[in-house]
Amino acid sequence: MSCTLWVEVSNSCGTDYASIQVYAGGRGGFSSVYPNPVSDILHVIIGQQTLANAKALNANPTFNIRLYNAQGNLLRNTTSKGENVEMNVLKLPNGIYYLRIDDGTDNKPEIQQIVVKH
């Protein structure tokens, strides 16, 4: 089960919003992707429970982390053995993108909507 936690931050310069995906029970997925909206570097934190579950099924899990645009075109692609990942989105135009994380098992991939806003 997952839910999205939205945060609003305001000061004299204006207001900004961010979200984080929170998981409870079950497979759990990745722990967090932030900031969202993102303007330069997107951080993907692989959850320890997810890493432990994947290791139980596969001695050396490799997480495939891919960023797609709304048309389904692959724009960024990287792998992780459980380490945290940073994706540079500075040169991408404003818009909605989709982050897909596969853990190398037969589990359903985690998909998160990402907003790029400069």
N, C-alpha and C positions, 0 to 999 in steps of 0.2 A: 504494500500500500504506500502511496506517496502523496504528498501535498506540496504546494508551492507557498513559501513564506515571502510576502512582499514587504519591503521596507521603504518608507518615505523619509528623506532627510532634507531639511530646509534650513537655510541661513539667509543672511542679507544678500547674498549673490543669487539666490534662487532655490529651486527645489529639484531634487533628483530622486529616482526610484531604482530599486534593485530587487532581484528575486534570487532565492536559493531553493533548490529542490530538496525536500526532506523525505527520507524513507523510513518506514517502520515495519519490522517483521519481514518474513519471506526472503527472497533473494536480495533485496535491498538496493541493488544497483550501485552507482558511484555515490560518494558522500556529498559532493557539491561541485557546482560549476559556477564560477563568479568572475567578474561582475556580470550582471545581465540586467539591463543593456550593457554592452561592452564597446569601448572605443579603440582600444589598442591591443592589450594582452588578455586573452581568455585563459583562466586557470581551471584545470580539471584535477580534482582531488579524488583518487581512487580510494573507495571505502575499504577499511581493514576487513570487514566481514565479507565483502565481495571477494577480496583477495584470498581470504582463507577458504571460502567456498570453492573458488576456481582451482586453488592448489590441491584441494581434496580430490578433484576430478582429473587434474592434469598436473603433472609434476612441475612443469615450468609454464604457467599461464602467460600468455601474451595478450594484452588488451589492444585491440585495433580501434583507434579513435579517428573518426572521419567527420569532416564538416562539409555539408552540402548546401547549395542554394535552393531556392523555392522550386526551381525547375528540375532538381534532382542531379545537378552537375557536381561532381566531387571537386572541392576547392582546396582542402587541406587534408593531409593524411599522415598519421604518425602511429607509433606503437609504444607500449609501455609494459614493463614487467611488474607493474604495481607502483612505479614511481609517479609522483605528481607530474602533470604535463602543462606546458604553456603553449598556446597557439597565438601567433601574431595575426591579428585581423585588421591592422591599421590601414592596409591598402584596399580592403573590401568596401564596396559602396554600402551606404545605409540600407538596411533591410532586414528581413527575417531569414534565418538560416536554421539548419537542423544538424545537431551534433548526435552522432551514432557511436555507441561504445559496444563492441563485441568482446566477450571475455575468452574466446577460444573454445568454448564448450557448446553444447547444443541448446543452451539457454537462450531465451528471447533477448535480443539486444535492447539496451537502454537507449531511448531517443529523447532528446531535450530540444525544445525550441529556443533559439538564441537570437537576440536582437542586437544588431550592430548599429550604433548611433554615434556619429562624430560631432 
